[in-house]
Amino acid sequence: MKQKLLLLAAVFFGVLAFILTFQQINSERARIQSTMQEVALLELKEDVAEGDEIKEEFLVVKKFQRARSQLSNNREVTADQKNLVIGRKALFPISRGSVLQWNDLQATMAAGREGVNTVIRQGYRAISIPVDQTASVSGLVQPNNYVDLIGTFKFPGTRGDASLDTITLTILQYVRVIATGNDYGVRVPGQGGVRSYSTVTLEVTPEEAEMLVFASQKGYIQLSLRHHEDTAQVERLQSVNWKFLEKNFQNYNRKRQERNMSGRK
């Protein structure tokens, strides 16, 4: 009788362990899937030799799962970029079934149809502004990241004298970074990543370009790096001067403490 009970207990706990393990595996699978995104990429239908031109009939669009956190730095060519690679030459042999990557292609420019101008969306302009280590978030801003632009300026004071008031405000939100220095996201094998740069090139409208040129000449522009999924536009942003800072910094610290406490629950 005791042996039967032990056998039943072993079977019970074995089944229980199986169920718990199965639930854990499903939970982990769901967590991983929530961090993935389906992306349409270009796959080669046949072998391509070194120096051969990429032709449209060589390519087929297929969908793949990619981690959301890696999309901003992904070197794979997406389906909507197909027109940018047609006619480009292979840097080295590429096997059939391979997903085409930018570093598979020779970094050539010709007739104004290749290079950084091909990644600018129609209706937009590319404009470069100077940055230092602080303004570029310690050099962590990279091509295809999105940033907010925050400017600090000196304006004539409101007291009627010759004094100047310093003010900081957000100029533009959710601006795409096209290039950092001369790196616009196309890697040449053996070259490595560009970690130091003194300019960033941004994608803006013609009206925004005028404003940004003026602002960069009259003040200090700093980049505020966004999460890759954060596209929200914040309404009614404040303008910060000495009076605002003195009046509000304690309130900000109180709100931060409340947010930190609520996040621990």
Backbone hydrogen bonds, N-H to C=O, Kabsch-Sander energy under -0.5 kcal/mol:
donor,donor_aa,acceptor,acceptor_aa,energy
5,L,1,M,-2.3
6,L,2,K,-2.5
7,L,3,Q,-2.5
8,L,4,K,-2.9
9,A,5,L,-2.7
10,A,6,L,-2.5
11,V,7,L,-2.4
12,F,8,L,-2.7
13,F,9,A,-2.8
14,G,10,A,-2.1
15,V,11,V,-2.6
16,L,12,F,-2.7
17,A,13,F,-2.5
18,F,14,G,-2.1
19,I,15,V,-2.5
20,L,16,L,-2.6
21,T,17,A,-2.5
22,F,18,F,-2.6
23,Q,19,I,-2.6
24,Q,20,L,-2.3
25,I,21,T,-2.6
26,N,22,F,-2.4
27,S,23,Q,-2.5
28,E,24,Q,-2.5
29,R,25,I,-2.5
30,A,26,N,-2.5
31,R,27,S,-2.1
32,I,28,E,-2.4
33,Q,29,R,-2.5
34,S,30,A,-1.8
35,T,31,R,-0.7
35,T,32,I,-1.0
36,M,33,Q,-1.3
37,Q,66,R,-2.6
39,V,64,F,-3.2
41,L,39,V,-0.7
41,L,62,K,-3.2
42,L,77,V,-1.7
43,E,41,L,-0.5
43,E,60,V,-3.1
44,L,98,S,-2.4
45,K,58,F,-3.3
48,V,94,I,-2.7
51,G,90,A,-2.3
52,D,49,A,-2.0
54,I,88,R,-2.9
55,K,53,E,-0.6
58,F,55,K,-1.8
59,L,56,E,-1.5
60,V,43,E,-2.1
62,K,41,L,-2.5
64,F,39,V,-2.6
66,R,37,Q,-2.4
68,R,35,T,-3.1
70,Q,67,A,-1.4
71,L,67,A,-0.6
71,L,68,R,-1.1
73,N,70,Q,-0.8
74,N,71,L,-1.2
77,V,100,L,-2.7
78,T,76,E,-0.5
79,A,40,A,-2.5
81,Q,78,T,-1.9
82,K,79,A,-1.5
84,L,81,Q,-1.6
85,V,81,Q,-0.5
85,V,82,K,-1.6
86,I,82,K,-1.3
87,G,54,I,-3.1
88,R,85,V,-2.0
90,A,52,D,-2.5
91,L,104,D,-3.4
92,F,104,D,-0.7
94,I,48,V,-2.7
97,G,44,L,-2.6
98,S,95,S,-1.7
100,L,42,L,-2.7
102,W,75,R,-2.9
104,D,101,Q,-1.9
105,L,102,W,-1.6
106,Q,89,K,-3.0
108,T,106,Q,-2.0
113,R,110,A,-2.1
118,T,115,G,-1.5
119,V,116,V,-1.6
120,I,117,N,-0.8
124,Y,121,R,-1.9
125,R,204,V,-3.6
127,I,202,L,-2.0
129,I,200,V,-2.3
131,V,198,S,-2.6
136,S,132,D,-2.0
137,V,134,T,-1.7
138,S,133,Q,-3.2
139,G,133,Q,-0.5
140,L,136,S,-0.6
140,L,137,V,-1.6
141,V,136,S,-1.5
144,N,177,V,-3.6
145,N,142,Q,-1.9
147,V,175,V,-2.5
148,D,224,S,-2.2
149,L,172,L,-2.8
150,I,148,D,-0.6
150,I,222,Q,-2.9
151,G,169,L,-2.8
152,T,220,Y,-2.0
153,F,167,I,-2.8
154,K,218,K,-0.5
155,F,153,F,-0.5
155,F,165,D,-3.2
157,G,163,S,-2.9
165,D,155,F,-3.3
167,I,153,F,-2.7
168,T,240,V,-2.6
169,L,151,G,-2.3
170,T,238,Q,-0.5
171,I,149,L,-3.0
172,L,149,L,-1.0
175,V,147,V,-3.2
176,R,203,E,-0.6
177,V,145,N,-2.9
178,I,176,R,-0.7
178,I,201,T,-2.6
179,A,201,T,-1.5
180,T,183,D,-2.3
181,G,199,T,-2.3
183,D,180,T,-1.9
184,Y,182,N,-0.7
187,R,185,G,-0.6
191,Q,188,V,-2.5
192,G,188,V,-0.5
195,R,193,G,-0.7
200,V,129,I,-2.0
201,T,179,A,-3.1
202,L,127,I,-3.1
202,L,200,V,-0.5
203,E,176,R,-2.3
204,V,125,R,-2.8
204,V,202,L,-0.7
209,A,205,T,-2.4
210,E,206,P,-1.6
211,M,207,E,-1.8
212,L,208,E,-2.7
213,V,209,A,-2.4
214,F,210,E,-2.0
215,A,211,M,-2.6
216,S,212,L,-2.5
217,Q,213,V,-1.3
218,K,214,F,-1.5
219,G,215,A,-1.5
220,Y,152,T,-2.1
221,I,219,G,-0.5
222,Q,150,I,-3.2
223,L,135,A,-2.1
224,S,148,D,-2.4
225,L,223,L,-0.5
226,R,146,Y,-2.4
230,D,227,H,-1.6
231,T,229,E,-0.9
234,V,232,A,-0.6
240,V,168,T,-3.1
241,N,239,S,-0.5
245,L,241,N,-2.7
246,E,242,W,-2.5
247,K,243,K,-1.8
248,N,244,F,-2.0
249,F,245,L,-2.1
252,Y,248,N,-2.3
253,N,249,F,-2.1
254,R,250,Q,-2.0
255,K,251,N,-2.3
256,R,252,Y,-2.5
257,Q,253,N,-2.1
258,E,254,R,-2.2
259,R,255,K,-2.4
260,N,256,R,-2.5
261,M,257,Q,-2.4
262,S,258,E,-2.3
263,G,259,R,-1.7
264,R,260,N,-0.7
264,R,261,M,-0.8
265,K,261,M,-0.5
265,K,262,S,-0.7
